């Protein structure tokens, strides 16, 4: 699995916008991956977040 500091700067989760920037994907692609069950999103206090572990897992898929 990729090293955390390469993507997260110490964060445990990212907004959809930040996840898009780090992965180089569009918002619609992030939502599509989530709908297909390929990317887990979490809701906290009305915000939708992508856990850092999910970003790393997605990048590590072969």
N, C-alpha and C positions, 0 to 999 in steps of 0.2 A: 504494500500500500504506500502511496505517496507520503512524503513527510509533511506533517501538519503545517509547519511554518511557511511552506511554499504556497499555501493558499489561504490560510486563515488569519494571520496576524493575531493569534490568540483568541479569536472569536469562536463561540460554540455553535452559532447559527447566523445565517445571513437572510436579509430581505430578498424577495424575488429579484429586484433590480440589481442588488449586489451579486447575487448568484449568477445572473445573466452576464454581468461584466467579467466575473472570474472564469466562467466556462466559455465565454464567447458565443453564447446561444441567445436566441430571442425569448421574450416572455412567453410567446405562444408555444415554443418548443418546451420550455420548462413545464408549463401547464399540461401539455400533451404527455410528457414523460410521467408526470404525476398521475394523470388520468389512467394511463396504461399500467400503473403500478411499478414503474421503473425508478421512480424518485419519490421518496417519502417527504411530505410536507407536514409541518406542525402549526397549530394555531395557538397563540398565546396573547391574551389581552386584545383580541380583535385583529392581531397581525398574523400574517402567514409567513412562516420562516422555513428556510431550508437548513437542516442541521449540517454542520461541517462534515460529519461522518458520512452523510449521504453524498455530498459533493465528491469526497475522496473515493467512496465506493463506486460511484458512477464512472469516475476517471479510471478506476482500476479494472473495470470490466474488460474482458478480452473477447 
